[in-house]
Amino acid sequence: MKLSKQDFMEVIERTPLVSIDLVIRDSKNRILLGRRKNEPAKGKWFVPGSRICKGESLRLKKGTGLKLRVSSLLGTRIDRRSVFGL
């Protein structure tokens, strides 16, 4: 069965995005920041993060070039914006 374009777009609209933000501290307790390349908040300082796609594994070294260790989960948040509202 193939979905119509309208039905497919509704599925996308209602599907939540999963993303992560990383708080990376060095031995001096400084936090790694980078400037955003994309909207929203292009040019602003943020902690590293990204959307997670289905079947994708988390590779902390990929975006930072650093060898990292996960120490704790700081929290979770639900963003109710639509996919196309970003």
C-alpha positions as CSV (number, residue, x, y, z in Angstrom):
1,M,0.0,0.0,0.0
2,K,1.3,3.4,-0.9
3,L,0.3,6.6,0.9
4,S,-0.9,9.6,-1.0
5,K,1.3,12.7,-0.8
6,Q,-1.3,14.4,1.5
7,D,-1.4,11.3,3.9
8,F,2.4,11.1,3.9
9,M,2.7,14.8,4.7
10,E,0.3,14.3,7.6
11,V,2.4,11.4,9.0
12,I,5.5,13.7,8.8
13,E,3.6,16.5,10.5
14,R,2.5,14.3,13.4
15,T,5.8,12.4,13.9
16,P,7.9,13.7,16.7
17,L,11.5,14.6,16.0
18,V,14.1,13.0,18.2
19,S,17.2,15.1,18.8
20,I,20.1,15.4,21.3
21,D,22.1,18.2,22.8
22,L,25.4,17.5,24.5
23,V,27.0,19.3,27.4
24,I,30.7,18.6,27.0
25,R,33.0,19.6,29.8
26,D,36.8,19.4,29.8
27,S,39.1,18.7,32.8
28,K,38.8,22.4,33.7
29,N,35.0,22.2,33.8
30,R,34.7,24.5,30.7
31,I,31.8,23.7,28.3
32,L,32.2,23.2,24.6
33,L,30.2,25.6,22.5
34,G,29.8,26.2,18.8
35,R,28.0,28.7,16.5
36,R,24.9,27.4,14.8
37,K,25.2,27.2,11.0
38,N,21.5,26.8,10.4
39,E,18.2,28.4,11.4
40,P,16.7,28.7,13.9
41,A,19.3,30.7,15.8
42,K,21.9,30.8,13.0
43,G,25.1,32.4,14.3
44,K,24.1,31.9,18.0
45,W,26.3,30.0,20.5
46,F,24.9,26.5,21.4
47,V,26.1,23.2,22.8
48,P,26.6,20.5,20.1
49,G,23.5,18.7,19.1
50,S,21.6,17.2,16.2
51,R,18.5,15.3,15.1
52,I,18.7,11.5,15.4
53,C,17.5,9.6,12.4
54,K,15.9,6.1,12.5
55,G,18.6,3.4,12.7
56,E,21.4,6.0,13.4
57,S,23.9,5.2,16.2
58,L,25.2,7.9,18.4
59,R,28.8,8.8,17.6
60,L,29.9,11.4,20.0
61,K,33.3,11.8,18.4
62,K,31.8,12.5,14.9
63,G,30.8,16.1,15.3
64,T,33.5,17.2,17.8
65,G,36.7,15.4,16.9
66,L,37.0,14.6,20.7
67,K,37.1,11.3,22.5
68,L,34.2,11.5,25.0
69,R,32.6,9.6,27.8
70,V,28.9,9.8,28.7
71,S,28.5,10.5,32.4
72,S,24.9,11.3,32.9
73,L,21.5,12.3,31.5
74,L,20.7,15.9,32.5
75,G,17.1,15.9,31.4
76,T,14.5,15.6,28.6
77,R,12.2,18.1,26.9
78,I,9.2,17.9,24.6
79,D,9.1,20.5,21.8
80,R,5.6,20.7,20.4
81,R,6.5,22.6,17.2
82,S,5.6,21.0,14.0
83,V,8.3,19.6,11.7
84,F,7.7,22.4,9.2
85,G,7.6,25.1,12.0
86,L,11.4,24.9,12.5
